[in-house]
Structure formats: C-alpha cells, structure tokens
Amino acid sequence: MNRVLVLNGPNLRRLGTREPDVYGAATFDDLATLCRDTGQRLGLDVEVRQTDDEAELIRWVHEAADERLPVVLNPAAFTHYSYALRDALAQRTAPLIEVHISNPAAREEFRHTSVVAGVATGTIAGFGLKSYVLALHALADEAS
C-alpha cells in the first residue's frame, strides 16, 4: 500500500468550532477519519497530521521529500506568507496537492495569493472536506 501524508497547518484542529459558517461543523477527527477511510478504499496508507508550528510542518515536509512520499497539504494561513514552507516544498520528490476547505479566492483579498501553489502538482479548493477526498483520488490515479 502506498503511504501518503496529509498535513495540516495552523488552526485546523479547531474544525467544528472555528467559523462553522466557513469551515462547516465537521471536526478535525472527522477529517482524519474521512482521509484514512478514503485512503483505505483507494489502496493508500494515509497518515493525517496537524500542527500550529511552522518549523514542525517544515520538518514533516522534509521527511516526505526524504522518503519520496506524496503529500496532501492544507497549509492554512502559511499558504499566504511562508516562504520557508514554500522552499521546503520545492524540494519535493513525489506529488504534492495543496488543498483548502474554503475557496481562498472568494474570501478576503489577503487570502488570494498562495506561495505554495507554484510548487504544487495541483490545488483543490472550495469543496469542504471533499477537497481532501478529491486530492486523495488524484494521488491514487497518479500512482496507478
């Protein structure tokens, strides 16, 4: 089974209580279960992680590059300004799909720019938690 890391940046552990009008009522645990179950159906071994710490997220990206692991990444606020994360992602050795629960282009202007998109295989945004499901399907298609 192919291993995939699903990495999540700041505040995503607050799903279910954080701006439910934007992010919905599902919790982070719901998201993790959805990703693992979807992965299992697709023949992927999915590991879901979340951190509010930029340095930890970069370490995980380095791990993925070193182990040639595909990544589904919701960089959250780091999307818009973390050049350190972008530089780490540029070292990727396997597909990288940037995901967002909401559509950043339909929100505040500061959210319209992604420093990550330019080094990602692709971006999926605006489909709620289904953005992750779509990303995992894309990775499974890429692996077959």
N, C-alpha and C positions, 0 to 999 in steps of 0.2 A: 504494500500500500504506500502511495506517495505521501510524504509528510508536507504539510502546509502550515505556516504560521499566520494567524490572524491577529494583527497587532493593532491596538487602540490607544490613542493619546488621551490628553487630559479631559477630565470631567465625564468621560463615557461610563465610568462605573456608576454615575448618578442617573443613568437612564431610568425612566419610570417616575422620577421626581423632578428632574431637570426639564423645565419648559416643555411639558407634555403636549402643548399645542404645536410645537415644532418637532419634537422627537418621539412623540407617542407615549403610550402607557407601559410598553414592554420594558422589563428590567434588563440590566446587563447579563444577569444569569439566564434570562430568556434568550438573549442574543447568543450567548455562548452555547447553549443547548441547540439552538437553531443551526448554528455553524457546524457543530460536531455531528449532528444528525444528518445534515445535508452532505457533509463530507463523507460520512459512512456510506450513504446511498451512492455516492459518486466514486467510491474506492479511494478516498483521501483520508489520511490520518491528520485531523485538524486539531491544532493546539491554539487556544484563544488566550490572549494576554492583554492586560490593560495597565497603563502607568500614567501618572501625572508628571513624571520626571523625564525631562528631555534626554538626559545622559543615559538613563536606563533604556529608553526606546532606541537610542543610537547603538547601544551595546547589542540589543536584540537584532537590529538590522545587520550589524557586523557578523553576528552568529549566523544569520540567514545567508549572507554572502559567503562566509567560510564553508558552510555546509551545502551550498547550492540549493537552498530551499526557496520555493515560491512563497510570496507574501501577499496577503490581502491587508491593506493598511488604511485605517482611518486615522490620519494624523491630527484630527480635530484642530484646535487653534494653531498648532505647529504648522499646519498647511500654509499659512499666510506669511510666515516670517522666519521659519527655522532653516537658515542656510546650512547649519551644521547637519541637520537631518537630511536635507537635500543632497549634500556632499556624500553622506554615508550611503544613501540610496543609489547614488550614481555608481557605486561600486558593486551593485547587484550582479549576481551570476545566474539568476533564474527570473521568471516573470514576476512582475510587481503590478498589482492592481490597486489603485487608490480608490477608496470608497467614502461616500458621505451619506448619512441618513437623510438629511435635507438637501436641497439644491442650493449650494452656496451662491450661485449666480442670481438667484431670485431673492437673496437676502441683502443685508447691509453691504454697502459698497466695499468696505474693507475686506469682506469675505470673497470678493470676486477674483482675487489673484491667488493662484496656487503655485508655490515654489517647488512643489513635489511633482506636479503634472508633467513637466518636461523630462523627467527621468523615469516615469512610469510607463508600463506597457499600455495601460489604458486607465480611464477613470469612469466610475459608475456612481451616479449621484441622484438623489431625489426620490428614491423608491422605498424609503423607510428601511426597515431591516432587510427587506428583499434585495437591497443593494449588495449585501454580503452574499446572499444566495446566488445572485447573478454572477458575482465575481468568482465564486467557487465553481460554478458551471463553466465559466470561461477558462479557468485553470485546468479543470478536468478535460475540457476539449483540447486544450493546448498540449496536455500530456499524452493524449491518445493518438 
